[in-house]
Amino acid sequence: MGHVQDRWWKEVKDPVTEQVTRVKTSLYGLGLRYKVRYLDPNGVERSRSFPDRQKKKAEDFLIEMESDKREGKYIDPNAGKILFKEQAESWLKGYSADAGTRQTIRSRLRSQVYPYFGHHQVGAITPQLIRDWLGEMHEKGLGPTYQAVLFETLSSIMNSAVDDKRIHANPCKVRSIKRPQRSPRKVVPWPASRLHKLRMALDARFKIVAQLGAGCGLRQGEILAFSPDDIDREALVINVQRQVRLIDRTLVFSLPKRNKERQVPLSETVLATIDAYVELFPPTPVTLPWDDPKGDPVTVNLLMTREDGRPHNGDLFNKLVWVPAFKRAGLTYAKRQDGMHAMRHLYASVLLAQGVSIKELAEYLGHADPGFTLRTYTHLLPSSHQRARKAVDGVFRVPKTPSRSQTA
């Protein structure tokens, strides 16, 4: 059992009278007066000191420590002194094995989270500090979805501090903090005419992106990593099995998003266009490390490369090829609506209009959850109102009574 030591006074027993009296120690008036001594769950002695006139606070602290030990909730008071940045870097190691994902998260931490919390001890991060940070993000004009992503990152790091027994509870989860919400964004697919105008404005070397994006639903990195060798001509499908990404300024091949390979149906029209393209621009063998700048080299015959035979990265392709094509086509480029992802939305809308199910579409797009596909594209589903009316009429329609002339 622990105890509270008064460092300014001690009891002295008279060897003759055996009378006990309190006398001042050599530390009287110096430093903190009360020192709580106790054993942690591992039997190691711990202590904490309190100033004069705070004996009750010291006793309450001892009661709390002993209670936490009995209930299995004990946390070393010094554990929360670790800096937030150190805790975040530890959390990041276990967040994802994917180098690209870690790079994205680290960039967010460095730009938006570390400047505010990095120098604070984990145990000193209070709800008030978090509310102030949320207010600052709002004043900066950061979008609601970006704010929500940053808050989720902060909360996840503080959860790791709870798991590591550095703090008792996550300060992000108190009732006084209103969690930022992602803003719903309604997908508005391009009309086919917009795609055709853009395709006409693209250089001949890059026109094929229209078929791969809007005709196969490939993501940008998957288009840049596409090879004719990925086509199964007998089954008329594309085996989507890689993408190109930029990791630490180095281009690498890696599995598609969420490490999920998939098959996409290939129309004969798109296949014919690819074959015609190959006649003009034969595939180029490109060797890149797999998944990580230090990964094993992999060689792929890429369908579309730069004129010097090097592969594209997404940002450079956008800057040099994609965005300039809008200007040549006489189209206004809107950053959020007109990225290469817009071709996937067009692909999804066309398939839904032809009766392809949400489950099938989710597989073709490489979504992990068909529910996400449904939430994203539910407003594009063909209306079933008329079909519903006909079905109900079939149940409740009253048969016509034949007239007398008909029965005569």
BAKENU-933462 format. One record per atom (N, C-alpha, C): x, y, z. Coordinates in steps of 0.1 Angstrom, whole numbers, always signed. Layout:
<pts>
- X	Y	Z
...
</pts>
This chain:
<pts>
- +9	-12	+0
- +0	+0	+0
- +9	+12	+0
- +6	+22	-8
- +14	+34	-9
- +11	+43	+3
- +18	+54	+4
- +16	+64	+14
- +21	+78	+10
- +16	+88	+18
- +20	+102	+15
- +31	+106	+25
- +42	+110	+20
- +53	+114	+28
- +53	+130	+29
- +54	+135	+42
- +56	+149	+44
- +71	+152	+45
- +77	+158	+35
- +91	+159	+34
- +96	+171	+43
- +87	+179	+48
- +92	+190	+56
- +92	+187	+71
- +84	+176	+75
- +84	+173	+89
- +86	+158	+90
- +91	+154	+102
- +93	+140	+105
- +90	+137	+120
- +87	+125	+123
- +84	+122	+137
- +97	+116	+143
- +100	+121	+156
- +111	+116	+163
- +107	+111	+176
- +112	+98	+179
- +108	+92	+192
- +119	+93	+202
- +115	+99	+214
- +125	+100	+225
- +128	+87	+231
- +141	+83	+230
- +145	+69	+235
- +142	+66	+250
- +141	+77	+257
- +138	+75	+272
- +123	+75	+275
- +117	+86	+270
- +103	+87	+274
- +94	+80	+263
- +100	+77	+252
- +93	+71	+241
- +82	+80	+235
- +83	+93	+239
- +73	+102	+234
- +77	+106	+220
- +67	+107	+211
- +69	+110	+197
- +65	+125	+194
- +75	+132	+188
- +72	+146	+185
- +76	+148	+170
- +70	+159	+165
- +72	+162	+151
- +82	+173	+150
- +93	+171	+142
- +103	+182	+141
- +105	+185	+126
- +111	+196	+123
- +113	+200	+109
- +125	+193	+104
- +124	+189	+91
- +136	+183	+84
- +144	+193	+78
- +156	+189	+73
- +165	+198	+66
- +159	+204	+53
- +148	+198	+48
- +142	+202	+36
- +130	+212	+38
- +128	+216	+51
- +117	+224	+55
- +117	+237	+46
- +106	+240	+40
- +104	+252	+32
- +111	+251	+18
- +117	+240	+15
- +123	+238	+2
- +116	+228	-7
- +113	+232	-19
- +107	+223	-29
- +93	+219	-25
- +88	+208	-32
- +75	+203	-30
- +74	+196	-17
- +63	+198	-10
- +62	+192	+4
- +58	+178	+5
- +47	+174	-3
- +42	+161	-1
- +46	+152	-13
- +51	+140	-9
- +56	+130	-19
- +48	+117	-18
- +40	+114	-28
- +32	+102	-28
- +41	+91	-33
- +42	+80	-26
- +50	+68	-30
- +40	+56	-31
- +42	+49	-42
- +33	+37	-44
- +40	+27	-53
- +35	+15	-54
- +41	+5	-63
- +32	+3	-75
- +37	+3	-87
- +29	+1	-99
- +26	-14	-100
- +18	-18	-110
- +14	-32	-111
- +26	-41	-113
- +37	-36	-117
- +49	-45	-119
- +58	-45	-106
- +53	-38	-95
- +61	-38	-83
- +72	-28	-83
- +72	-19	-92
- +82	-8	-93
- +77	+4	-85
- +85	+10	-76
- +81	+21	-69
- +80	+34	-78
- +69	+40	-76
- +66	+53	-84
- +64	+64	-73
- +65	+76	-78
- +63	+87	-68
- +58	+99	-76
- +51	+108	-69
- +47	+121	-74
- +47	+131	-63
- +52	+143	-65
- +52	+153	-54
- +42	+164	-56
- +38	+170	-45
- +28	+180	-45
- +33	+192	-36
- +29	+204	-39
- +33	+215	-30
- +26	+216	-17
- +31	+226	-9
- +25	+228	+4
- +10	+231	+3
- +2	+227	+13
- -12	+230	+13
- -20	+222	+3
- -14	+211	-2
- -21	+203	-12
- -20	+188	-7
- -21	+186	+6
- -21	+172	+11
- -33	+165	+6
- -45	+171	+6
- -57	+164	+2
- -56	+160	-13
- -50	+168	-21
- -48	+165	-35
- -38	+153	-36
- -28	+152	-28
- -19	+141	-28
- -25	+128	-24
- -34	+129	-13
- -41	+117	-9
- -51	+112	-19
- -58	+122	-26
- -67	+118	-36
- -60	+111	-48
- -48	+116	-51
- -40	+110	-62
- -36	+95	-58
- -32	+93	-46
- -28	+80	-41
- -40	+70	-42
- -52	+75	-37
- -64	+67	-38
- -67	+63	-53
- -66	+73	-62
- -68	+70	-76
- -59	+60	-81
- -46	+61	-78
- -36	+51	-83
- -39	+37	-78
- -43	+36	-65
- -46	+23	-59
- -58	+17	-65
- -68	+26	-67
- -81	+21	-73
- -79	+16	-88
- -71	+24	-95
- -68	+20	-109
- -60	+7	-110
- -52	+4	-100
- -44	-9	-100
- -54	-20	-98
- -63	-19	-88
- -73	-29	-85
- -82	-32	-97
- -86	-21	-105
- -95	-23	-116
- -88	-25	-129
- -75	-26	-129
- -68	-29	-142
- -67	-17	-151
- -69	-5	-146
- -69	+7	-154
- -57	+16	-152
- -47	+10	-145
- -36	+19	-141
- -28	+24	-153
- -24	+36	-153
- -16	+42	-163
- -5	+50	-156
- +7	+48	-160
- +18	+55	-155
- +17	+70	-158
- +16	+79	-147
- +14	+93	-150
- +25	+99	-159
- +36	+93	-159
- +47	+99	-168
- +45	+94	-183
- +37	+84	-185
- +35	+79	-199
- +30	+89	-208
- +22	+98	-203
- +16	+108	-212
- +25	+120	-216
- +37	+119	-211
- +47	+130	-214
- +53	+128	-228
- +50	+117	-235
- +56	+115	-248
- +50	+126	-257
- +58	+132	-266
- +54	+142	-275
- +44	+136	-285
- +34	+144	-289
- +24	+139	-299
- +31	+134	-312
- +41	+141	-317
- +47	+138	-329
- +53	+124	-328
- +59	+120	-317
- +65	+107	-315
- +54	+96	-315
- +43	+99	-308
- +32	+90	-308
- +26	+88	-322
- +25	+99	-329
- +20	+98	-343
- +29	+90	-352
- +42	+91	-351
- +51	+84	-359
- +50	+69	-356
- +48	+66	-343
- +46	+52	-339
- +33	+46	-345
- +23	+54	-344
- +9	+50	-349
- +10	+47	-364
- +18	+56	-371
- +18	+55	-386
- +25	+42	-390
- +34	+37	-383
- +41	+24	-386
- +31	+13	-388
- +21	+13	-380
- +11	+2	-380
- -2	+6	-387
- -3	+18	-393
- -15	+22	-399
- -17	+15	-412
- -7	+13	-420
- -8	+7	-433
- +5	+2	-438
- +6	-10	-444
- +18	-15	-450
- +21	-8	-464
- +11	-1	-469
- +12	+5	-482
- +21	+18	-481
- +31	+19	-489
- +40	+30	-488
- +34	+43	-493
- +25	+42	-503
- +18	+54	-508
- +8	+60	-498
- +1	+51	-491
- -8	+55	-481
- -1	+62	-470
- +10	+57	-465
- +18	+63	-455
- +23	+77	-459
- +27	+78	-472
- +32	+90	-477
- +22	+101	-476
- +9	+97	-480
- -2	+107	-480
- -5	+111	-466
- -6	+102	-457
- -9	+105	-443
- +2	+114	-437
- +15	+110	-439
- +26	+118	-434
- +25	+133	-439
- +22	+134	-452
- +21	+148	-457
- +10	+156	-450
- -1	+150	-447
- -12	+157	-440
- -7	+160	-426
- -1	+151	-419
- +4	+154	-406
- +14	+166	-405
- +23	+166	-415
- +33	+176	-415
- +27	+190	-418
- +17	+190	-427
- +12	+203	-431
- +1	+209	-422
- -7	+200	-416
- -19	+205	-408
- -20	+201	-394
- -13	+190	-390
- -14	+185	-376
- -2	+188	-367
- +10	+184	-372
- +22	+187	-364
- +24	+201	-360
- +21	+211	-369
- +23	+225	-365
- +15	+229	-353
- +4	+222	-351
- -5	+226	-339
- -3	+217	-327
- -1	+204	-329
- +0	+194	-318
- +14	+188	-316
- +23	+189	-326
- +35	+181	-326
- +43	+183	-314
- +44	+196	-308
- +53	+199	-297
- +46	+197	-283
- +33	+193	-284
- +26	+190	-271
- +28	+176	-266
- +28	+174	-253
- +28	+161	-248
- +14	+155	-250
- +13	+142	-252
- +0	+136	-255
- -9	+138	-243
- -4	+137	-231
- -13	+139	-220
- -18	+153	-218
- -12	+163	-225
- -15	+177	-223
- -25	+181	-234
- -29	+172	-243
- -38	+176	-254
- -52	+175	-248
- -59	+186	-247
- -72	+188	-241
- -83	+190	-251
- -95	+188	-247
- -106	+191	-256
- -106	+206	-261
- -102	+215	-252
- -101	+229	-256
- -91	+231	-267
- -79	+225	-266
- -69	+226	-276
- -74	+221	-290
- -82	+210	-289
- -87	+204	-302
- -98	+213	-308
- -106	+219	-299
- -116	+229	-304
- -110	+241	-311
- -99	+246	-304
- -92	+257	-310
- -86	+253	-324
- -81	+241	-325
- -76	+237	-338
- -87	+236	-349
- -98	+230	-345
- -110	+230	-354
- -114	+244	-359
- -114	+253	-350
- -117	+267	-353
- -107	+273	-363
- -94	+270	-361
- -84	+275	-370
- -85	+269	-384
- -89	+256	-385
- -91	+250	-398
- -102	+256	-405
- -113	+260	-398
- -124	+266	-404
- -120	+280	-409
- -112	+287	-401
- -108	+301	-405
- -98	+300	-417
- -91	+290	-419
- -82	+288	-430
- -90	+285	-443
- -103	+281	-441
- -111	+278	-453
- -109	+264	-458
- -104	+255	-450
- -103	+241	-454
- -117	+235	-456
- -118	+227	-467
- -131	+221	-470
- -136	+211	-459
- -149	+210	-458
- -154	+201	-447
- -149	+187	-448
- -148	+181	-460
- -143	+167	-461
- -128	+166	-456
- -120	+176	-460
- -106	+176	-456
- -105	+178	-441
- -113	+186	-435
- -113	+188	-421
- -117	+174	-414
- -127	+168	-420
- -131	+155	-414
- -120	+145	-415
- -113	+144	-426
- -101	+135	-427
- -91	+138	-417
- -87	+150	-415
- -77	+154	-405
- -81	+151	-391
- -94	+154	-388
- -99	+151	-375
- -98	+135	-372
- -102	+128	-382
- -102	+113	-380
- -88	+108	-378
- -78	+115	-385
- -64	+111	-383
- -60	+114	-368
- -63	+126	-364
- -60	+130	-350
- -66	+120	-340
- -79	+117	-342
- -86	+109	-333
- -80	+95	-332
- -76	+90	-344
- -70	+76	-345
- -56	+76	-337
- -49	+87	-338
- -36	+87	-331
- -38	+88	-316
- -48	+95	-312
- -51	+96	-297
- -57	+82	-293
- -64	+75	-301
- -68	+61	-298
- -56	+53	-295
- -46	+54	-303
- -34	+46	-301
- -27	+49	-288
- -28	+62	-284
- -22	+66	-271
- -30	+59	-259
- -43	+58	-261
- -51	+50	-251
- -47	+36	-251
- -46	+30	-263
- -42	+16	-264
- -28	+13	-258
- -19	+23	-259
- -6	+22	-254
- -5	+25	-239
- -17	+28	-233
- -18	+32	-219
- -10	+44	-215
- -11	+54	-224
- -4	+67	-221
- -14	+77	-216
- -27	+75	-220
- -38	+84	-215
- -50	+75	-212
- -59	+80	-204
- -71	+73	-200
- -81	+73	-211
- -83	+84	-217
- -94	+85	-227
- -90	+94	-239
- -97	+92	-250
- -94	+100	-262
- -101	+114	-261
- -94	+125	-260
- -101	+138	-258
- -109	+142	-271
- -107	+135	-282
- -115	+138	-294
- -129	+134	-293
- -132	+125	-283
- -145	+119	-282
- -154	+125	-271
- -151	+136	-266
- -160	+143	-256
- -171	+149	-263
- -182	+151	-255
- -195	+157	-261
- -193	+171	-266
- -184	+178	-260
- -182	+193	-264
- -176	+195	-277
- -171	+184	-283
- -164	+185	-296
- -174	+180	-307
- -177	+188	-317
- -185	+184	-328
- -176	+179	-339
- -178	+167	-342
- -169	+160	-352
- -172	+166	-366
- -162	+170	-373
- -165	+175	-387
- -170	+164	-396
- -180	+168	-404
- -186	+159	-413
- -182	+160	-427
- -180	+149	-434
- -177	+150	-448
- -188	+155	-456
- -186	+164	-465
- -197	+170	-473
- -201	+160	-484
- -214	+157	-485
- -218	+148	-496
- -216	+155	-509
- -211	+148	-519
- -209	+154	-532
- -216	+145	-542
- -226	+151	-549
- -234	+144	-559
- -226	+143	-572
- -224	+131	-576
- -217	+128	-589
- -226	+133	-600
- -221	+141	-609
- -228	+145	-621
- -219	+141	-633
- -223	+130	-640
- -215	+124	-651
- -215	+134	-662
- -203	+134	-669
- -202	+141	-682
- -213	+136	-692
- -217	+145	-701
- -224	+140	-712
- -214	+134	-722
- -218	+125	-730
- -209	+118	-739
- -202	+129	-748
- -209	+139	-752
- -204	+149	-761
- -191	+156	-755
- -191	+158	-742
- -179	+164	-735
- -167	+155	-737
- -169	+142	-735
- -158	+132	-736
- -153	+133	-751
- -162	+133	-760
- -158	+133	-774
- -150	+145	-778
- -154	+157	-773
- -147	+169	-776
- -133	+169	-770
- -132	+164	-758
- -119	+163	-751
- -110	+153	-759
- -116	+142	-763
- -108	+132	-770
- -102	+137	-783
- -110	+145	-790
- -105	+151	-802
- -94	+161	-800
- -94	+167	-788
- -83	+177	-785
- -70	+171	-780
- -71	+158	-776
- -59	+151	-771
- -50	+148	-782
- -37	+148	-780
- -27	+144	-789
- -30	+129	-793
- -26	+125	-805
- -29	+111	-809
- -23	+101	-800
- -12	+104	-793
- -5	+95	-784
- -13	+92	-772
- -23	+101	-769
- -30	+100	-756
- -45	+98	-757
- -50	+98	-770
- -65	+96	-772
- -70	+84	-765
- -62	+74	-764
- -66	+61	-759
- -71	+61	-745
- -67	+72	-737
- -72	+73	-723
- -87	+74	-723
- -94	+79	-733
- -108	+80	-733
- -115	+66	-733
- -110	+57	-741
- -115	+43	-741
- -112	+36	-728
- -100	+38	-723
- -96	+31	-710
- -103	+36	-698
- -106	+49	-698
- -113	+55	-687
- -128	+54	-687
- -134	+59	-698
- -148	+58	-700
- -154	+45	-705
- -145	+37	-712
- -149	+25	-718
- -146	+13	-709
- -137	+14	-699
- -133	+3	-691
- -134	+7	-676
- -135	+19	-673
- -137	+23	-659
- -124	+23	-651
- -112	+24	-658
- -99	+24	-651
- -96	+37	-644
- -89	+36	-633
- -84	+48	-626
- -72	+53	-634
- -68	+65	-630
- -57	+72	-637
- -44	+63	-637
- -40	+59	-624
- -28	+51	-623
- -29	+38	-630
- -41	+32	-631
- -43	+20	-639
- -42	+22	-654
- -46	+33	-659
- -45	+37	-673
- -30	+38	-676
- -23	+45	-668
- -9	+48	-671
- +0	+35	-669
- -6	+25	-663
- +1	+12	-661
- -4	+1	-670
- -14	+4	-679
- -20	-6	-687
- -11	-12	-698
- -12	-25	-699
- -5	-32	-710
- -14	-40	-718
- -12	-41	-731
- -20	-50	-740
- -19	-65	-735
- -9	-68	-727
- -7	-81	-722
- -18	-84	-711
- -25	-74	-706
- -35	-75	-696
- -48	-80	-702
- -49	-81	-715
- -62	-84	-722
- -63	-99	-724
- -74	-105	-719
- -77	-119	-722
- -87	-118	-734
- -82	-121	-746
- -90	-119	-758
- -101	-130	-759
- -99	-141	-754
- -109	-152	-755
- -121	-149	-746
- -118	-144	-734
- -128	-141	-725
- -134	-126	-727
- -127	-118	-735
- -130	-104	-737
- -131	-97	-723
- -120	-98	-716
- -119	-90	-703
- -105	-84	-702
- -104	-74	-694
- -91	-69	-690
- -88	-73	-676
- -76	-78	-673
- -71	-81	-660
- -64	-69	-654
- -71	-62	-645
- -66	-50	-639
- -57	-54	-628
- -44	-53	-629
- -35	-59	-619
- -24	-50	-614
- -24	-38	-619
- -13	-29	-614
- -17	-14	-617
- -10	-5	-610
- -11	+9	-613
- +3	+15	-612
- +5	+27	-617
- +17	+35	-615
- +15	+45	-604
- +24	+46	-595
- +23	+56	-584
- +37	+63	-582
- +37	+74	-576
- +49	+82	-573
- +51	+81	-558
- +61	+73	-553
- +65	+72	-539
- +78	+78	-537
- +79	+88	-528
- +91	+94	-525
- +99	+99	-537
- +91	+105	-547
- +97	+110	-559
- +102	+99	-569
- +98	+87	-566
- +102	+76	-575
- +89	+69	-580
- +89	+67	-593
- +77	+59	-599
- +79	+44	-596
- +68	+38	-592
- +67	+24	-589
- +55	+18	-595
- +55	+5	-598
- +43	-3	-600
- +38	-8	-587
- +25	-9	-586
- +19	-16	-574
- +6	-21	-577
- +0	-29	-568
- -14	-34	-571
- -24	-22	-571
- -35	-24	-577
- -45	-14	-578
- -49	-10	-564
- -57	+1	-563
- -62	+6	-550
- -67	-5	-541
- -64	-4	-528
- -68	-14	-518
- -63	-28	-521
- -52	-28	-529
- -45	-41	-533
- -55	-51	-539
- -64	-46	-547
- -75	-54	-552
- -74	-55	-567
- -70	-67	-572
- -70	-69	-586
- -85	-72	-591
- -88	-70	-603
- -102	-73	-608
- -102	-75	-623
- -113	-80	-628
- -115	-82	-642
- -126	-72	-647
- -124	-66	-658
- -134	-57	-664
- -138	-62	-678
- -151	-62	-681
- -155	-67	-694
- -150	-57	-705
- -145	-62	-716
- -139	-54	-727
- -148	-55	-739
- -153	-44	-743
- -162	-43	-755
- -153	-45	-768
- -159	-51	-778
- -152	-53	-791
- -148	-40	-797
- -156	-29	-795
- -152	-16	-800
- -140	-11	-794
- -139	-12	-780
- -127	-7	-773
- -115	-15	-777
- -117	-28	-778
- -106	-37	-782
- -101	-33	-796
- -109	-31	-805
- -105	-26	-819
- -97	-13	-818
- -102	-4	-810
- -95	+9	-808
- -81	+7	-802
- -80	-2	-792
- -67	-5	-786
- -57	-11	-797
- -63	-21	-805
- -54	-27	-815
- -50	-17	-825
- -58	-8	-829
- -54	+3	-839
- -44	+12	-833
- -45	+15	-820
- -35	+23	-813
- -21	+16	-813
- -22	+3	-810
- -9	-4	-809
- -2	-4	-823
- -9	-3	-834
- -3	-3	-847
- +5	+11	-848
- +0	+21	-843
- +6	+34	-843
- +17	+36	-833
- +14	+31	-821
- +23	+33	-810
- +26	+20	-803
- +35	+12	-808
- +38	-1	-802
- +41	+0	-787
- +37	-10	-779
- +40	-9	-764
- +55	-8	-761
- +58	-1	-750
- +72	+1	-747
- +75	-6	-734
- +86	-15	-733
- +89	-21	-721
- +95	-11	-711
- +89	-11	-699
- +93	-2	-689
- +95	-10	-676
- +107	-7	-670
- +110	-14	-657
- +110	-4	-646
- +102	-8	-636
- +101	+0	-623
- +101	-9	-611
- +105	-4	-600
- +104	-12	-587
- +90	-15	-584
- +88	-26	-577
- +74	-30	-573
- +71	-25	-559
- +61	-16	-558
- +54	-12	-546
- +62	-2	-538
- +75	-2	-539
- +84	+6	-530
- +96	+10	-538
- +102	+22	-536
- +114	+25	-544
- +125	+15	-543
- +125	+8	-532
- +136	-3	-530
- +131	-17	-534
- +119	-17	-540
- +113	-30	-543
- +120	-37	-555
- +116	-49	-557
- +122	-57	-569
- +117	-51	-582
- +126	-50	-592
- +123	-44	-605
- +113	-53	-612
- +103	-47	-619
- +94	-54	-627
- +93	-47	-641
- +93	-55	-651
- +92	-50	-665
- +78	-52	-671
- +72	-42	-676
- +58	-43	-682
- +58	-35	-695
- +52	-41	-705
- +50	-35	-718
- +39	-25	-718
- +42	-13	-715
- +32	-2	-713
- +26	+2	-726
- +13	+4	-726
- +6	+8	-739
- +9	+23	-741
- +10	+31	-731
- +11	+45	-733
- +22	+51	-725
- +32	+57	-731
- +44	+63	-724
- +46	+76	-730
- +56	+83	-725
- +60	+96	-731
- +68	+93	-743
- +71	+103	-751
- +78	+101	-764
- +92	+96	-762
- +98	+98	-750
- +111	+93	-748
- +111	+79	-742
- +99	+73	-741
- +97	+59	-736
- +96	+58	-721
- +97	+69	-714
- +95	+69	-699
- +80	+69	-696
- +77	+63	-684
- +62	+63	-680
- +58	+77	-675
- +45	+79	-674
- +40	+91	-669
- +37	+89	-654
- +38	+100	-646
- +31	+100	-633
- +19	+109	-634
- +10	+106	-625
- -3	+113	-625
- -3	+128	-626
- +5	+134	-617
- +5	+149	-616
- +10	+155	-629
- +21	+149	-635
- +27	+154	-647
- +18	+152	-659
- +11	+141	-659
- +1	+138	-670
- -10	+149	-670
- -15	+151	-658
- -25	+162	-656
- -21	+175	-661
- -8	+179	-658
- -3	+192	-661
- +0	+194	-675
- +6	+184	-681
- +11	+185	-695
- +1	+180	-706
- -8	+171	-702
- -16	+165	-712
- -31	+168	-709
- -36	+164	-698
- -50	+164	-695
- -56	+178	-695
- -51	+187	-686
- -57	+200	-685
- -55	+209	-698
- -44	+209	-704
- -43	+216	-717
- -53	+212	-727
- -57	+199	-727
- -66	+195	-737
- -80	+202	-736
- -83	+205	-724
- -96	+212	-722
- -96	+226	-729
- -85	+233	-728
- -84	+246	-734
- -84	+245	-749
- -78	+235	-755
- -78	+233	-769
- -92	+229	-774
- -99	+222	-765
- -113	+217	-769
- -123	+228	-766
- -119	+240	-761
- -128	+251	-758
- -137	+248	-746
- -132	+239	-737
- -140	+235	-725
- -134	+242	-712
- -142	+246	-703
- -138	+251	-690
- -134	+240	-681
- -122	+240	-675
- -118	+229	-667
- -121	+233	-652
- -129	+224	-646
- -132	+225	-631
- -124	+214	-624
- -116	+218	-614
- -107	+208	-608
- -114	+196	-603
- -124	+198	-595
- -131	+187	-588
- -139	+179	-597
- -145	+185	-608
- -154	+178	-616
- -147	+172	-629
- -136	+177	-632
- -130	+173	-645
- -117	+166	-645
- -114	+160	-633
- -102	+151	-633
- -105	+138	-641
- -95	+130	-643
- -96	+118	-651
- -106	+109	-645
- -109	+111	-632
- -119	+102	-625
- -133	+104	-631
- -135	+116	-638
- -148	+119	-644
- -152	+108	-654
- -142	+102	-660
- -144	+92	-670
- -150	+79	-664
- -146	+76	-651
- -151	+65	-644
- -166	+67	-641
- -169	+80	-637
- -183	+83	-634
- -192	+81	-647
- -187	+86	-658
- -194	+84	-671
- -196	+69	-674
- -185	+61	-672
- -186	+46	-673
- -197	+41	-664
- -197	+45	-652
- -207	+40	-642
- -221	+43	-647
- -223	+56	-651
- -237	+60	-655
- -242	+52	-667
- -233	+50	-677
- -237	+42	-689
- -241	+28	-685
- -233	+21	-677
- -236	+8	-673
- -249	+7	-665
- -251	+16	-656
- -264	+16	-648
- -276	+18	-657
- -274	+27	-667
- -285	+29	-676
- -289	+17	-684
- -279	+8	-686
- -281	-4	-694
- -285	-16	-685
- -288	-13	-672
- -293	-23	-663
- -282	-32	-656
- -270	-28	-656
- -259	-35	-649
- -262	-33	-634
- -261	-43	-626
- -264	-42	-612
- -253	-35	-604
- -257	-30	-593
- -247	-23	-584
- -236	-32	-580
- -239	-45	-577
- -229	-55	-573
- -219	-57	-585
- -224	-58	-597
- -215	-60	-608
- -206	-47	-610
- -213	-36	-610
- -206	-23	-612
- -195	-21	-601
- -198	-25	-589
- -187	-24	-578
- -175	-32	-581
- -178	-44	-587
- -167	-53	-591
- -158	-47	-602
- -165	-41	-612
- -158	-36	-623
- -150	-23	-620
- -155	-16	-610
- -148	-4	-606
- -138	-6	-595
- -138	-18	-589
- -128	-22	-579
- -131	-16	-566
- -144	-14	-563
- -149	-9	-550
- -149	-21	-540
- -144	-19	-528
- -144	-29	-518
- -158	-32	-513
- -167	-22	-513
- -180	-24	-507
- -191	-19	-517
- -200	-28	-522
- -210	-24	-531
- -219	-13	-525
- -219	-12	-511
- -227	-1	-505
- -221	+12	-508
- -208	+13	-509
- -202	+26	-513
- -206	+30	-527
- -206	+20	-536
- -210	+22	-550
- -225	+27	-551
- -233	+21	-543
- -247	+24	-542
- -249	+39	-537
- -242	+42	-527
- -243	+56	-521
- -238	+66	-531
- -228	+62	-539
- -222	+72	-549
- -230	+74	-561
- -237	+63	-565
- -244	+64	-578
- -259	+61	-578
- -264	+61	-566
- -278	+57	-564
- -287	+66	-572
- -284	+79	-573
- -292	+89	-580
- -292	+87	-595
- -282	+78	-600
- -281	+76	-614
- -289	+64	-619
- -294	+56	-609
- -302	+44	-612
- -314	+48	-620
- -318	+40	-630
- -330	+43	-638
- -342	+43	-628
- -351	+52	-630
- -363	+53	-622
- -371	+40	-623
- -376	+35	-612
- -384	+23	-612
- -399	+26	-609
- -402	+39	-609
- -416	+44	-606
- -426	+37	-615
- -423	+38	-628
- -433	+33	-637
- -435	+18	-636
- -424	+11	-634
- -424	-4	-632
- -432	-7	-619
- -430	+1	-609
- -438	-1	-596
- -453	+1	-598
- -456	+11	-606
- -470	+14	-608
- -477	+2	-616
- -470	-3	-626
- -476	-14	-634
- -477	-26	-625
- -467	-29	-616
- -468	-40	-608
- -480	-40	-598
- -482	-28	-592
- -494	-26	-583
- -507	-27	-590
- -507	-21	-602
- -519	-22	-610
- -523	-36	-614
- -513	-45	-616
- -515	-58	-619
- -522	-66	-608
- -520	-61	-595
- -527	-67	-584
- -540	-62	-581
- -542	-49	-583
- -555	-42	-578
- -564	-38	-590
- -560	-40	-602
- -569	-36	-613
- -582	-44	-613
- -593	-37	-614
- -606	-43	-613
- -610	-48	-628
- -613	-60	-630
- -616	-65	-643
- -629	-58	-648
- -629	-55	-661
- -640	-48	-667
- -652	-57	-668
- -664	-52	-665
- -676	-60	-666
- -681	-60	-680
- -684	-71	-686
- -688	-70	-700
- -702	-64	-701
- -704	-56	-712
- -717	-50	-714
- -728	-60	-719
- -741	-56	-719
- -751	-65	-723
- -751	-69	-737
- -746	-59	-745
- -745	-62	-760
- -735	-72	-762
- -724	-73	-754
- -713	-83	-755
- -718	-97	-751
- -728	-97	-742
- -732	-110	-737
- -744	-115	-744
- -750	-106	-753
- -762	-110	-760
- -759	-121	-771
</pts>
